[in-house]
Amino acid sequence: MGSVQKLAANLRNSLNGLLACWDEHSFRLEVYALVLGVGAVVWLERPLWAGGLALCSILLVMMAEALNTAIERLCDRITLAQDPQIKVVKDVASAGVFLSVLIAALAWMWLLFGVPG
């Protein structure tokens, strides 16, 4: 397979993954937050780098959510029974999403209150 075909296949796989994430309510909310964030960055008239950083923080949350979704689906594929070890794995993945949300919240608070216009 040539380089262009491989790149096209990789892109197709990534788009399929994004479509799979769309089934997750949290991921859809994060997409909406990204759209609103773009509008907020334009409206706030902050430096481009600061707005870009704040928007990247939302993308970080979306990435963590995608990885969490993959881990949860893999765990559910292994067993749907109540398993304490699987619960820990899912909880740790969820903690990753939570930490990324904290990063995004800090980035947006900094953009809103800490960066001069």
Phi and psi restraints in degrees (range 20) as a CNS / XPLOR table:
assign (resid 1 and name C) (resid 2 and name N)
       (resid 2 and name CA) (resid 2 and name C) 1.0 -73.6 20.0 2
assign (resid 2 and name N) (resid 2 and name CA)
       (resid 2 and name C) (resid 3 and name N) 1.0 169.1 20.0 2
assign (resid 2 and name C) (resid 3 and name N)
       (resid 3 and name CA) (resid 3 and name C) 1.0 -61.5 20.0 2
assign (resid 3 and name N) (resid 3 and name CA)
       (resid 3 and name C) (resid 4 and name N) 1.0 -42.3 20.0 2
assign (resid 3 and name C) (resid 4 and name N)
       (resid 4 and name CA) (resid 4 and name C) 1.0 -67.4 20.0 2
assign (resid 4 and name N) (resid 4 and name CA)
       (resid 4 and name C) (resid 5 and name N) 1.0 -41.1 20.0 2
assign (resid 4 and name C) (resid 5 and name N)
       (resid 5 and name CA) (resid 5 and name C) 1.0 -65.3 20.0 2
assign (resid 5 and name N) (resid 5 and name CA)
       (resid 5 and name C) (resid 6 and name N) 1.0 -39.7 20.0 2
assign (resid 5 and name C) (resid 6 and name N)
       (resid 6 and name CA) (resid 6 and name C) 1.0 -64.7 20.0 2
assign (resid 6 and name N) (resid 6 and name CA)
       (resid 6 and name C) (resid 7 and name N) 1.0 -43.8 20.0 2
assign (resid 6 and name C) (resid 7 and name N)
       (resid 7 and name CA) (resid 7 and name C) 1.0 -60.9 20.0 2
assign (resid 7 and name N) (resid 7 and name CA)
       (resid 7 and name C) (resid 8 and name N) 1.0 -42.8 20.0 2
assign (resid 7 and name C) (resid 8 and name N)
       (resid 8 and name CA) (resid 8 and name C) 1.0 -63.8 20.0 2
assign (resid 8 and name N) (resid 8 and name CA)
       (resid 8 and name C) (resid 9 and name N) 1.0 -41.2 20.0 2
assign (resid 8 and name C) (resid 9 and name N)
       (resid 9 and name CA) (resid 9 and name C) 1.0 -64.7 20.0 2
assign (resid 9 and name N) (resid 9 and name CA)
       (resid 9 and name C) (resid 10 and name N) 1.0 -41.7 20.0 2
assign (resid 9 and name C) (resid 10 and name N)
       (resid 10 and name CA) (resid 10 and name C) 1.0 -62.5 20.0 2
assign (resid 10 and name N) (resid 10 and name CA)
       (resid 10 and name C) (resid 11 and name N) 1.0 -42.9 20.0 2
assign (resid 10 and name C) (resid 11 and name N)
       (resid 11 and name CA) (resid 11 and name C) 1.0 -63.4 20.0 2
assign (resid 11 and name N) (resid 11 and name CA)
       (resid 11 and name C) (resid 12 and name N) 1.0 -42.8 20.0 2
assign (resid 11 and name C) (resid 12 and name N)
       (resid 12 and name CA) (resid 12 and name C) 1.0 -61.0 20.0 2
assign (resid 12 and name N) (resid 12 and name CA)
       (resid 12 and name C) (resid 13 and name N) 1.0 -43.6 20.0 2
assign (resid 12 and name C) (resid 13 and name N)
       (resid 13 and name CA) (resid 13 and name C) 1.0 -62.5 20.0 2
assign (resid 13 and name N) (resid 13 and name CA)
       (resid 13 and name C) (resid 14 and name N) 1.0 -41.4 20.0 2
assign (resid 13 and name C) (resid 14 and name N)
       (resid 14 and name CA) (resid 14 and name C) 1.0 -64.9 20.0 2
assign (resid 14 and name N) (resid 14 and name CA)
       (resid 14 and name C) (resid 15 and name N) 1.0 -42.2 20.0 2
assign (resid 14 and name C) (resid 15 and name N)
       (resid 15 and name CA) (resid 15 and name C) 1.0 -64.7 20.0 2
assign (resid 15 and name N) (resid 15 and name CA)
       (resid 15 and name C) (resid 16 and name N) 1.0 -38.2 20.0 2
assign (resid 15 and name C) (resid 16 and name N)
       (resid 16 and name CA) (resid 16 and name C) 1.0 -61.9 20.0 2
assign (resid 16 and name N) (resid 16 and name CA)
       (resid 16 and name C) (resid 17 and name N) 1.0 -38.4 20.0 2
assign (resid 16 and name C) (resid 17 and name N)
       (resid 17 and name CA) (resid 17 and name C) 1.0 -64.5 20.0 2
assign (resid 17 and name N) (resid 17 and name CA)
       (resid 17 and name C) (resid 18 and name N) 1.0 -42.6 20.0 2
assign (resid 17 and name C) (resid 18 and name N)
       (resid 18 and name CA) (resid 18 and name C) 1.0 -62.8 20.0 2
assign (resid 18 and name N) (resid 18 and name CA)
       (resid 18 and name C) (resid 19 and name N) 1.0 -39.1 20.0 2
assign (resid 18 and name C) (resid 19 and name N)
       (resid 19 and name CA) (resid 19 and name C) 1.0 -64.4 20.0 2
assign (resid 19 and name N) (resid 19 and name CA)
       (resid 19 and name C) (resid 20 and name N) 1.0 -37.7 20.0 2
assign (resid 19 and name C) (resid 20 and name N)
       (resid 20 and name CA) (resid 20 and name C) 1.0 -65.7 20.0 2
assign (resid 20 and name N) (resid 20 and name CA)
       (resid 20 and name C) (resid 21 and name N) 1.0 -37.2 20.0 2
assign (resid 20 and name C) (resid 21 and name N)
       (resid 21 and name CA) (resid 21 and name C) 1.0 -66.2 20.0 2
assign (resid 21 and name N) (resid 21 and name CA)
       (resid 21 and name C) (resid 22 and name N) 1.0 -29.1 20.0 2
assign (resid 21 and name C) (resid 22 and name N)
       (resid 22 and name CA) (resid 22 and name C) 1.0 -59.9 20.0 2
assign (resid 22 and name N) (resid 22 and name CA)
       (resid 22 and name C) (resid 23 and name N) 1.0 -23.6 20.0 2
assign (resid 22 and name C) (resid 23 and name N)
       (resid 23 and name CA) (resid 23 and name C) 1.0 -66.5 20.0 2
assign (resid 23 and name N) (resid 23 and name CA)
       (resid 23 and name C) (resid 24 and name N) 1.0 -19.7 20.0 2
assign (resid 23 and name C) (resid 24 and name N)
       (resid 24 and name CA) (resid 24 and name C) 1.0 -86.5 20.0 2
assign (resid 24 and name N) (resid 24 and name CA)
       (resid 24 and name C) (resid 25 and name N) 1.0 124.9 20.0 2
assign (resid 24 and name C) (resid 25 and name N)
       (resid 25 and name CA) (resid 25 and name C) 1.0 -57.0 20.0 2
assign (resid 25 and name N) (resid 25 and name CA)
       (resid 25 and name C) (resid 26 and name N) 1.0 -43.7 20.0 2
assign (resid 25 and name C) (resid 26 and name N)
       (resid 26 and name CA) (resid 26 and name C) 1.0 -60.9 20.0 2
assign (resid 26 and name N) (resid 26 and name CA)
       (resid 26 and name C) (resid 27 and name N) 1.0 -40.2 20.0 2
assign (resid 26 and name C) (resid 27 and name N)
       (resid 27 and name CA) (resid 27 and name C) 1.0 -64.8 20.0 2
assign (resid 27 and name N) (resid 27 and name CA)
       (resid 27 and name C) (resid 28 and name N) 1.0 -41.5 20.0 2
assign (resid 27 and name C) (resid 28 and name N)
       (resid 28 and name CA) (resid 28 and name C) 1.0 -61.9 20.0 2
assign (resid 28 and name N) (resid 28 and name CA)
       (resid 28 and name C) (resid 29 and name N) 1.0 -41.0 20.0 2
assign (resid 28 and name C) (resid 29 and name N)
       (resid 29 and name CA) (resid 29 and name C) 1.0 -62.0 20.0 2
assign (resid 29 and name N) (resid 29 and name CA)
       (resid 29 and name C) (resid 30 and name N) 1.0 -37.7 20.0 2
assign (resid 29 and name C) (resid 30 and name N)
       (resid 30 and name CA) (resid 30 and name C) 1.0 -68.6 20.0 2
assign (resid 30 and name N) (resid 30 and name CA)
       (resid 30 and name C) (resid 31 and name N) 1.0 -35.3 20.0 2
assign (resid 30 and name C) (resid 31 and name N)
       (resid 31 and name CA) (resid 31 and name C) 1.0 -63.8 20.0 2
assign (resid 31 and name N) (resid 31 and name CA)
       (resid 31 and name C) (resid 32 and name N) 1.0 -43.6 20.0 2
assign (resid 31 and name C) (resid 32 and name N)
       (resid 32 and name CA) (resid 32 and name C) 1.0 -63.2 20.0 2
assign (resid 32 and name N) (resid 32 and name CA)
       (resid 32 and name C) (resid 33 and name N) 1.0 -39.0 20.0 2
assign (resid 32 and name C) (resid 33 and name N)
       (resid 33 and name CA) (resid 33 and name C) 1.0 -62.6 20.0 2
assign (resid 33 and name N) (resid 33 and name CA)
       (resid 33 and name C) (resid 34 and name N) 1.0 -38.0 20.0 2
assign (resid 33 and name C) (resid 34 and name N)
       (resid 34 and name CA) (resid 34 and name C) 1.0 -63.6 20.0 2
assign (resid 34 and name N) (resid 34 and name CA)
       (resid 34 and name C) (resid 35 and name N) 1.0 -44.7 20.0 2
assign (resid 34 and name C) (resid 35 and name N)
       (resid 35 and name CA) (resid 35 and name C) 1.0 -62.3 20.0 2
assign (resid 35 and name N) (resid 35 and name CA)
       (resid 35 and name C) (resid 36 and name N) 1.0 -46.4 20.0 2
assign (resid 35 and name C) (resid 36 and name N)
       (resid 36 and name CA) (resid 36 and name C) 1.0 -64.4 20.0 2
assign (resid 36 and name N) (resid 36 and name CA)
       (resid 36 and name C) (resid 37 and name N) 1.0 -35.6 20.0 2
assign (resid 36 and name C) (resid 37 and name N)
       (resid 37 and name CA) (resid 37 and name C) 1.0 -63.1 20.0 2
assign (resid 37 and name N) (resid 37 and name CA)
       (resid 37 and name C) (resid 38 and name N) 1.0 -39.6 20.0 2
assign (resid 37 and name C) (resid 38 and name N)
       (resid 38 and name CA) (resid 38 and name C) 1.0 -60.5 20.0 2
assign (resid 38 and name N) (resid 38 and name CA)
       (resid 38 and name C) (resid 39 and name N) 1.0 -45.7 20.0 2
assign (resid 38 and name C) (resid 39 and name N)
       (resid 39 and name CA) (resid 39 and name C) 1.0 -61.9 20.0 2
assign (resid 39 and name N) (resid 39 and name CA)
       (resid 39 and name C) (resid 40 and name N) 1.0 -41.5 20.0 2
assign (resid 39 and name C) (resid 40 and name N)
       (resid 40 and name CA) (resid 40 and name C) 1.0 -64.6 20.0 2
assign (resid 40 and name N) (resid 40 and name CA)
       (resid 40 and name C) (resid 41 and name N) 1.0 -41.4 20.0 2
assign (resid 40 and name C) (resid 41 and name N)
       (resid 41 and name CA) (resid 41 and name C) 1.0 -62.4 20.0 2
assign (resid 41 and name N) (resid 41 and name CA)
       (resid 41 and name C) (resid 42 and name N) 1.0 -42.0 20.0 2
assign (resid 41 and name C) (resid 42 and name N)
       (resid 42 and name CA) (resid 42 and name C) 1.0 -66.0 20.0 2
assign (resid 42 and name N) (resid 42 and name CA)
       (resid 42 and name C) (resid 43 and name N) 1.0 -44.9 20.0 2
assign (resid 42 and name C) (resid 43 and name N)
       (resid 43 and name CA) (resid 43 and name C) 1.0 -67.1 20.0 2
assign (resid 43 and name N) (resid 43 and name CA)
       (resid 43 and name C) (resid 44 and name N) 1.0 -37.6 20.0 2
assign (resid 43 and name C) (resid 44 and name N)
       (resid 44 and name CA) (resid 44 and name C) 1.0 -72.1 20.0 2
assign (resid 44 and name N) (resid 44 and name CA)
       (resid 44 and name C) (resid 45 and name N) 1.0 -19.7 20.0 2
assign (resid 44 and name C) (resid 45 and name N)
       (resid 45 and name CA) (resid 45 and name C) 1.0 53.8 20.0 2
assign (resid 45 and name N) (resid 45 and name CA)
       (resid 45 and name C) (resid 46 and name N) 1.0 45.3 20.0 2
assign (resid 45 and name C) (resid 46 and name N)
       (resid 46 and name CA) (resid 46 and name C) 1.0 -88.5 20.0 2
assign (resid 46 and name N) (resid 46 and name CA)
       (resid 46 and name C) (resid 47 and name N) 1.0 168.2 20.0 2
assign (resid 46 and name C) (resid 47 and name N)
       (resid 47 and name CA) (resid 47 and name C) 1.0 -56.4 20.0 2
assign (resid 47 and name N) (resid 47 and name CA)
       (resid 47 and name C) (resid 48 and name N) 1.0 144.1 20.0 2
assign (resid 47 and name C) (resid 48 and name N)
       (resid 48 and name CA) (resid 48 and name C) 1.0 -56.1 20.0 2
assign (resid 48 and name N) (resid 48 and name CA)
       (resid 48 and name C) (resid 49 and name N) 1.0 -42.2 20.0 2
assign (resid 48 and name C) (resid 49 and name N)
       (resid 49 and name CA) (resid 49 and name C) 1.0 -63.3 20.0 2
assign (resid 49 and name N) (resid 49 and name CA)
       (resid 49 and name C) (resid 50 and name N) 1.0 -36.8 20.0 2
assign (resid 49 and name C) (resid 50 and name N)
       (resid 50 and name CA) (resid 50 and name C) 1.0 -70.3 20.0 2
assign (resid 50 and name N) (resid 50 and name CA)
       (resid 50 and name C) (resid 51 and name N) 1.0 -42.8 20.0 2
assign (resid 50 and name C) (resid 51 and name N)
       (resid 51 and name CA) (resid 51 and name C) 1.0 -64.4 20.0 2
assign (resid 51 and name N) (resid 51 and name CA)
       (resid 51 and name C) (resid 52 and name N) 1.0 -40.6 20.0 2
assign (resid 51 and name C) (resid 52 and name N)
       (resid 52 and name CA) (resid 52 and name C) 1.0 -62.6 20.0 2
assign (resid 52 and name N) (resid 52 and name CA)
       (resid 52 and name C) (resid 53 and name N) 1.0 -40.1 20.0 2
assign (resid 52 and name C) (resid 53 and name N)
       (resid 53 and name CA) (resid 53 and name C) 1.0 -63.9 20.0 2
assign (resid 53 and name N) (resid 53 and name CA)
       (resid 53 and name C) (resid 54 and name N) 1.0 -42.8 20.0 2
assign (resid 53 and name C) (resid 54 and name N)
       (resid 54 and name CA) (resid 54 and name C) 1.0 -64.3 20.0 2
assign (resid 54 and name N) (resid 54 and name CA)
       (resid 54 and name C) (resid 55 and name N) 1.0 -41.6 20.0 2
assign (resid 54 and name C) (resid 55 and name N)
       (resid 55 and name CA) (resid 55 and name C) 1.0 -66.3 20.0 2
assign (resid 55 and name N) (resid 55 and name CA)
       (resid 55 and name C) (resid 56 and name N) 1.0 -38.3 20.0 2
assign (resid 55 and name C) (resid 56 and name N)
       (resid 56 and name CA) (resid 56 and name C) 1.0 -62.9 20.0 2
assign (resid 56 and name N) (resid 56 and name CA)
       (resid 56 and name C) (resid 57 and name N) 1.0 -30.7 20.0 2
assign (resid 56 and name C) (resid 57 and name N)
       (resid 57 and name CA) (resid 57 and name C) 1.0 -64.8 20.0 2
assign (resid 57 and name N) (resid 57 and name CA)
       (resid 57 and name C) (resid 58 and name N) 1.0 -35.0 20.0 2
assign (resid 57 and name C) (resid 58 and name N)
       (resid 58 and name CA) (resid 58 and name C) 1.0 -69.2 20.0 2
assign (resid 58 and name N) (resid 58 and name CA)
       (resid 58 and name C) (resid 59 and name N) 1.0 -40.4 20.0 2
assign (resid 58 and name C) (resid 59 and name N)
       (resid 59 and name CA) (resid 59 and name C) 1.0 -62.0 20.0 2
assign (resid 59 and name N) (resid 59 and name CA)
       (resid 59 and name C) (resid 60 and name N) 1.0 -34.5 20.0 2
assign (resid 59 and name C) (resid 60 and name N)
       (resid 60 and name CA) (resid 60 and name C) 1.0 -61.8 20.0 2
assign (resid 60 and name N) (resid 60 and name CA)
       (resid 60 and name C) (resid 61 and name N) 1.0 -43.0 20.0 2
assign (resid 60 and name C) (resid 61 and name N)
       (resid 61 and name CA) (resid 61 and name C) 1.0 -63.1 20.0 2
assign (resid 61 and name N) (resid 61 and name CA)
       (resid 61 and name C) (resid 62 and name N) 1.0 -42.6 20.0 2
assign (resid 61 and name C) (resid 62 and name N)
       (resid 62 and name CA) (resid 62 and name C) 1.0 -63.3 20.0 2
assign (resid 62 and name N) (resid 62 and name CA)
       (resid 62 and name C) (resid 63 and name N) 1.0 -39.1 20.0 2
assign (resid 62 and name C) (resid 63 and name N)
       (resid 63 and name CA) (resid 63 and name C) 1.0 -64.3 20.0 2
assign (resid 63 and name N) (resid 63 and name CA)
       (resid 63 and name C) (resid 64 and name N) 1.0 -44.9 20.0 2
assign (resid 63 and name C) (resid 64 and name N)
       (resid 64 and name CA) (resid 64 and name C) 1.0 -62.2 20.0 2
assign (resid 64 and name N) (resid 64 and name CA)
       (resid 64 and name C) (resid 65 and name N) 1.0 -39.9 20.0 2
assign (resid 64 and name C) (resid 65 and name N)
       (resid 65 and name CA) (resid 65 and name C) 1.0 -64.3 20.0 2
assign (resid 65 and name N) (resid 65 and name CA)
       (resid 65 and name C) (resid 66 and name N) 1.0 -40.1 20.0 2
assign (resid 65 and name C) (resid 66 and name N)
       (resid 66 and name CA) (resid 66 and name C) 1.0 -63.2 20.0 2
assign (resid 66 and name N) (resid 66 and name CA)
       (resid 66 and name C) (resid 67 and name N) 1.0 -44.2 20.0 2
assign (resid 66 and name C) (resid 67 and name N)
       (resid 67 and name CA) (resid 67 and name C) 1.0 -65.8 20.0 2
assign (resid 67 and name N) (resid 67 and name CA)
       (resid 67 and name C) (resid 68 and name N) 1.0 -39.7 20.0 2
assign (resid 67 and name C) (resid 68 and name N)
       (resid 68 and name CA) (resid 68 and name C) 1.0 -61.5 20.0 2
assign (resid 68 and name N) (resid 68 and name CA)
       (resid 68 and name C) (resid 69 and name N) 1.0 -43.4 20.0 2
assign (resid 68 and name C) (resid 69 and name N)
       (resid 69 and name CA) (resid 69 and name C) 1.0 -61.4 20.0 2
assign (resid 69 and name N) (resid 69 and name CA)
       (resid 69 and name C) (resid 70 and name N) 1.0 -43.9 20.0 2
assign (resid 69 and name C) (resid 70 and name N)
       (resid 70 and name CA) (resid 70 and name C) 1.0 -61.9 20.0 2
assign (resid 70 and name N) (resid 70 and name CA)
       (resid 70 and name C) (resid 71 and name N) 1.0 -43.6 20.0 2
assign (resid 70 and name C) (resid 71 and name N)
       (resid 71 and name CA) (resid 71 and name C) 1.0 -64.8 20.0 2
assign (resid 71 and name N) (resid 71 and name CA)
       (resid 71 and name C) (resid 72 and name N) 1.0 -45.2 20.0 2
assign (resid 71 and name C) (resid 72 and name N)
       (resid 72 and name CA) (resid 72 and name C) 1.0 -62.3 20.0 2
assign (resid 72 and name N) (resid 72 and name CA)
       (resid 72 and name C) (resid 73 and name N) 1.0 -41.9 20.0 2
assign (resid 72 and name C) (resid 73 and name N)
       (resid 73 and name CA) (resid 73 and name C) 1.0 -67.3 20.0 2
assign (resid 73 and name N) (resid 73 and name CA)
       (resid 73 and name C) (resid 74 and name N) 1.0 -37.9 20.0 2
assign (resid 73 and name C) (resid 74 and name N)
       (resid 74 and name CA) (resid 74 and name C) 1.0 -65.0 20.0 2
assign (resid 74 and name N) (resid 74 and name CA)
       (resid 74 and name C) (resid 75 and name N) 1.0 -43.7 20.0 2
assign (resid 74 and name C) (resid 75 and name N)
       (resid 75 and name CA) (resid 75 and name C) 1.0 -60.9 20.0 2
assign (resid 75 and name N) (resid 75 and name CA)
       (resid 75 and name C) (resid 76 and name N) 1.0 -41.9 20.0 2
assign (resid 75 and name C) (resid 76 and name N)
       (resid 76 and name CA) (resid 76 and name C) 1.0 -67.1 20.0 2
assign (resid 76 and name N) (resid 76 and name CA)
       (resid 76 and name C) (resid 77 and name N) 1.0 -28.4 20.0 2
assign (resid 76 and name C) (resid 77 and name N)
       (resid 77 and name CA) (resid 77 and name C) 1.0 -71.0 20.0 2
assign (resid 77 and name N) (resid 77 and name CA)
       (resid 77 and name C) (resid 78 and name N) 1.0 -33.7 20.0 2
assign (resid 77 and name C) (resid 78 and name N)
       (resid 78 and name CA) (resid 78 and name C) 1.0 -70.5 20.0 2
assign (resid 78 and name N) (resid 78 and name CA)
       (resid 78 and name C) (resid 79 and name N) 1.0 -49.5 20.0 2
assign (resid 78 and name C) (resid 79 and name N)
       (resid 79 and name CA) (resid 79 and name C) 1.0 -161.3 20.0 2
assign (resid 79 and name N) (resid 79 and name CA)
       (resid 79 and name C) (resid 80 and name N) 1.0 142.7 20.0 2
assign (resid 79 and name C) (resid 80 and name N)
       (resid 80 and name CA) (resid 80 and name C) 1.0 -98.3 20.0 2
assign (resid 80 and name N) (resid 80 and name CA)
       (resid 80 and name C) (resid 81 and name N) 1.0 -6.1 20.0 2
assign (resid 80 and name C) (resid 81 and name N)
       (resid 81 and name CA) (resid 81 and name C) 1.0 -70.2 20.0 2
assign (resid 81 and name N) (resid 81 and name CA)
       (resid 81 and name C) (resid 82 and name N) 1.0 156.2 20.0 2
assign (resid 81 and name C) (resid 82 and name N)
       (resid 82 and name CA) (resid 82 and name C) 1.0 -68.9 20.0 2
assign (resid 82 and name N) (resid 82 and name CA)
       (resid 82 and name C) (resid 83 and name N) 1.0 114.3 20.0 2
assign (resid 82 and name C) (resid 83 and name N)
       (resid 83 and name CA) (resid 83 and name C) 1.0 -128.9 20.0 2
assign (resid 83 and name N) (resid 83 and name CA)
       (resid 83 and name C) (resid 84 and name N) 1.0 121.3 20.0 2
assign (resid 83 and name C) (resid 84 and name N)
       (resid 84 and name CA) (resid 84 and name C) 1.0 -61.7 20.0 2
assign (resid 84 and name N) (resid 84 and name CA)
       (resid 84 and name C) (resid 85 and name N) 1.0 -33.6 20.0 2
assign (resid 84 and name C) (resid 85 and name N)
       (resid 85 and name CA) (resid 85 and name C) 1.0 -71.6 20.0 2
assign (resid 85 and name N) (resid 85 and name CA)
       (resid 85 and name C) (resid 86 and name N) 1.0 -39.5 20.0 2
assign (resid 85 and name C) (resid 86 and name N)
       (resid 86 and name CA) (resid 86 and name C) 1.0 -64.0 20.0 2
assign (resid 86 and name N) (resid 86 and name CA)
       (resid 86 and name C) (resid 87 and name N) 1.0 -38.9 20.0 2
assign (resid 86 and name C) (resid 87 and name N)
       (resid 87 and name CA) (resid 87 and name C) 1.0 -59.7 20.0 2
assign (resid 87 and name N) (resid 87 and name CA)
       (resid 87 and name C) (resid 88 and name N) 1.0 -42.6 20.0 2
assign (resid 87 and name C) (resid 88 and name N)
       (resid 88 and name CA) (resid 88 and name C) 1.0 -62.6 20.0 2
assign (resid 88 and name N) (resid 88 and name CA)
       (resid 88 and name C) (resid 89 and name N) 1.0 -43.4 20.0 2
assign (resid 88 and name C) (resid 89 and name N)
       (resid 89 and name CA) (resid 89 and name C) 1.0 -59.6 20.0 2
assign (resid 89 and name N) (resid 89 and name CA)
       (resid 89 and name C) (resid 90 and name N) 1.0 -46.8 20.0 2
assign (resid 89 and name C) (resid 90 and name N)
       (resid 90 and name CA) (resid 90 and name C) 1.0 -64.8 20.0 2
assign (resid 90 and name N) (resid 90 and name CA)
       (resid 90 and name C) (resid 91 and name N) 1.0 -39.4 20.0 2
assign (resid 90 and name C) (resid 91 and name N)
       (resid 91 and name CA) (resid 91 and name C) 1.0 -65.4 20.0 2
assign (resid 91 and name N) (resid 91 and name CA)
       (resid 91 and name C) (resid 92 and name N) 1.0 -38.9 20.0 2
assign (resid 91 and name C) (resid 92 and name N)
       (resid 92 and name CA) (resid 92 and name C) 1.0 -66.3 20.0 2
assign (resid 92 and name N) (resid 92 and name CA)
       (resid 92 and name C) (resid 93 and name N) 1.0 -41.6 20.0 2
assign (resid 92 and name C) (resid 93 and name N)
       (resid 93 and name CA) (resid 93 and name C) 1.0 -62.9 20.0 2
assign (resid 93 and name N) (resid 93 and name CA)
       (resid 93 and name C) (resid 94 and name N) 1.0 -40.1 20.0 2
assign (resid 93 and name C) (resid 94 and name N)
       (resid 94 and name CA) (resid 94 and name C) 1.0 -65.1 20.0 2
assign (resid 94 and name N) (resid 94 and name CA)
       (resid 94 and name C) (resid 95 and name N) 1.0 -36.9 20.0 2
assign (resid 94 and name C) (resid 95 and name N)
       (resid 95 and name CA) (resid 95 and name C) 1.0 -62.1 20.0 2
assign (resid 95 and name N) (resid 95 and name CA)
       (resid 95 and name C) (resid 96 and name N) 1.0 -35.5 20.0 2
assign (resid 95 and name C) (resid 96 and name N)
       (resid 96 and name CA) (resid 96 and name C) 1.0 -61.0 20.0 2
assign (resid 96 and name N) (resid 96 and name CA)
       (resid 96 and name C) (resid 97 and name N) 1.0 -41.5 20.0 2
assign (resid 96 and name C) (resid 97 and name N)
       (resid 97 and name CA) (resid 97 and name C) 1.0 -64.2 20.0 2
assign (resid 97 and name N) (resid 97 and name CA)
       (resid 97 and name C) (resid 98 and name N) 1.0 -44.8 20.0 2
assign (resid 97 and name C) (resid 98 and name N)
       (resid 98 and name CA) (resid 98 and name C) 1.0 -58.6 20.0 2
assign (resid 98 and name N) (resid 98 and name CA)
       (resid 98 and name C) (resid 99 and name N) 1.0 -44.1 20.0 2
assign (resid 98 and name C) (resid 99 and name N)
       (resid 99 and name CA) (resid 99 and name C) 1.0 -63.7 20.0 2
assign (resid 99 and name N) (resid 99 and name CA)
       (resid 99 and name C) (resid 100 and name N) 1.0 -38.3 20.0 2
assign (resid 99 and name C) (resid 100 and name N)
       (resid 100 and name CA) (resid 100 and name C) 1.0 -67.2 20.0 2
assign (resid 100 and name N) (resid 100 and name CA)
       (resid 100 and name C) (resid 101 and name N) 1.0 -33.9 20.0 2
assign (resid 100 and name C) (resid 101 and name N)
       (resid 101 and name CA) (resid 101 and name C) 1.0 -65.6 20.0 2
assign (resid 101 and name N) (resid 101 and name CA)
       (resid 101 and name C) (resid 102 and name N) 1.0 -40.2 20.0 2
assign (resid 101 and name C) (resid 102 and name N)
       (resid 102 and name CA) (resid 102 and name C) 1.0 -61.2 20.0 2
assign (resid 102 and name N) (resid 102 and name CA)
       (resid 102 and name C) (resid 103 and name N) 1.0 -42.4 20.0 2
assign (resid 102 and name C) (resid 103 and name N)
       (resid 103 and name CA) (resid 103 and name C) 1.0 -60.0 20.0 2
assign (resid 103 and name N) (resid 103 and name CA)
       (resid 103 and name C) (resid 104 and name N) 1.0 -45.6 20.0 2
assign (resid 103 and name C) (resid 104 and name N)
       (resid 104 and name CA) (resid 104 and name C) 1.0 -63.9 20.0 2
assign (resid 104 and name N) (resid 104 and name CA)
       (resid 104 and name C) (resid 105 and name N) 1.0 -41.7 20.0 2
assign (resid 104 and name C) (resid 105 and name N)
       (resid 105 and name CA) (resid 105 and name C) 1.0 -61.3 20.0 2
assign (resid 105 and name N) (resid 105 and name CA)
       (resid 105 and name C) (resid 106 and name N) 1.0 -42.7 20.0 2
assign (resid 105 and name C) (resid 106 and name N)
       (resid 106 and name CA) (resid 106 and name C) 1.0 -64.1 20.0 2
assign (resid 106 and name N) (resid 106 and name CA)
       (resid 106 and name C) (resid 107 and name N) 1.0 -42.7 20.0 2
assign (resid 106 and name C) (resid 107 and name N)
       (resid 107 and name CA) (resid 107 and name C) 1.0 -61.5 20.0 2
assign (resid 107 and name N) (resid 107 and name CA)
       (resid 107 and name C) (resid 108 and name N) 1.0 -42.0 20.0 2
assign (resid 107 and name C) (resid 108 and name N)
       (resid 108 and name CA) (resid 108 and name C) 1.0 -73.2 20.0 2
assign (resid 108 and name N) (resid 108 and name CA)
       (resid 108 and name C) (resid 109 and name N) 1.0 -35.9 20.0 2
assign (resid 108 and name C) (resid 109 and name N)
       (resid 109 and name CA) (resid 109 and name C) 1.0 -63.9 20.0 2
assign (resid 109 and name N) (resid 109 and name CA)
       (resid 109 and name C) (resid 110 and name N) 1.0 -40.2 20.0 2
assign (resid 109 and name C) (resid 110 and name N)
       (resid 110 and name CA) (resid 110 and name C) 1.0 -64.0 20.0 2
assign (resid 110 and name N) (resid 110 and name CA)
       (resid 110 and name C) (resid 111 and name N) 1.0 -43.1 20.0 2
assign (resid 110 and name C) (resid 111 and name N)
       (resid 111 and name CA) (resid 111 and name C) 1.0 -63.5 20.0 2
assign (resid 111 and name N) (resid 111 and name CA)
       (resid 111 and name C) (resid 112 and name N) 1.0 -42.9 20.0 2
assign (resid 111 and name C) (resid 112 and name N)
       (resid 112 and name CA) (resid 112 and name C) 1.0 -74.2 20.0 2
assign (resid 112 and name N) (resid 112 and name CA)
       (resid 112 and name C) (resid 113 and name N) 1.0 -35.8 20.0 2
assign (resid 112 and name C) (resid 113 and name N)
       (resid 113 and name CA) (resid 113 and name C) 1.0 -120.6 20.0 2
assign (resid 113 and name N) (resid 113 and name CA)
       (resid 113 and name C) (resid 114 and name N) 1.0 -13.0 20.0 2
assign (resid 113 and name C) (resid 114 and name N)
       (resid 114 and name CA) (resid 114 and name C) 1.0 -117.7 20.0 2
assign (resid 114 and name N) (resid 114 and name CA)
       (resid 114 and name C) (resid 115 and name N) 1.0 -12.8 20.0 2
assign (resid 114 and name C) (resid 115 and name N)
       (resid 115 and name CA) (resid 115 and name C) 1.0 -102.3 20.0 2
assign (resid 115 and name N) (resid 115 and name CA)
       (resid 115 and name C) (resid 116 and name N) 1.0 120.3 20.0 2
assign (resid 115 and name C) (resid 116 and name N)
       (resid 116 and name CA) (resid 116 and name C) 1.0 -65.9 20.0 2
assign (resid 116 and name N) (resid 116 and name CA)
       (resid 116 and name C) (resid 117 and name N) 1.0 144.7 20.0 2
